[in-house]
Amino acid sequence: MTQQLAKRIVQWLLAIVIIAYIITGFGITEYRIVESLTLGLLTKPLAFKIHNNLWIPFVALLILHIYQGTRDLPTKN
């Protein structure tokens, strides 16, 4: 796997996790709206569980994202 492909995968996964964080957070605070929009699939308890369990992949992907970004920085001689 090339470095560019790995960077793209991490970027997209991080974006998906952030969007899921926003949606589940909204599902906790405005559960009536979210439940009706998702046809009852994302209930308040389910949104809370997902929201609480997203921090592990979020932190892991954020660390990978930062690491990949710092590897490409020019070094001073």
N, C-alpha and C positions, 0 to 999 in steps of 0.2 A: 504494500500500500504506500503510495507516495505521501509526502508530507502535506501537500496541498489538499489531497483527498481527506486525509485525517483531520486537517483544520476545518474543512467544510462540514464534515460529519459532526465534529464537536460544536461548531457554531450553530448548526441546525438543531441539534439535540438540546443545546442550552436555550435556544429560542423557544422550542416546544415546551420545555420545563417552565420557563418564565411565563409563557402564555397559560399553561395549566395552573400555575400559581395564582395568576390574576383571576382566572375563571373560577377556581375553587374558593378563593377568598371572597369573590363576589357571591358565590353560592352559599357561603356562610352568612354573609351580612344581608344579602337580598335574596334569600332562599325561595321566596314565593315566585319571583320573576324567573329565576334560573330553573326552578322545577317546571314551570309552565313552558319555558323555551326548549327544555330538553325532554319534554313529554314525560316528566317524572323520573327520568333516568338518574339525574344528579340531585339527590336529596340533600338536605342539610347535614345529616350524620355522615353520609358518604363523602360529601365535599370536605368536611372536617377531617376525616380519616386520610383522604388523599392529600390534603393540604399539609397535614402534620408529617406525612411520610415523604414529601417531596424534598425536604431539606438535604437529605443524603445525596441523591443524584445531583441536586443543584450545586452543592459545595464541590463535589467531585468534578463536575463539568466545568465549574468556574475555575478551579485550580488547573485543570488541563488547558483551558482557554488561556489563562494567564501564562502558563508555562510555554505554550506554543508561541505566544506573542513575544515573550522575552528571548526565546531562542533566535529570533530573526533580527534582534537589535544589533546594530553595528558595535563593535568593541573598540575601545580606545587603546592605542599603542603607546 
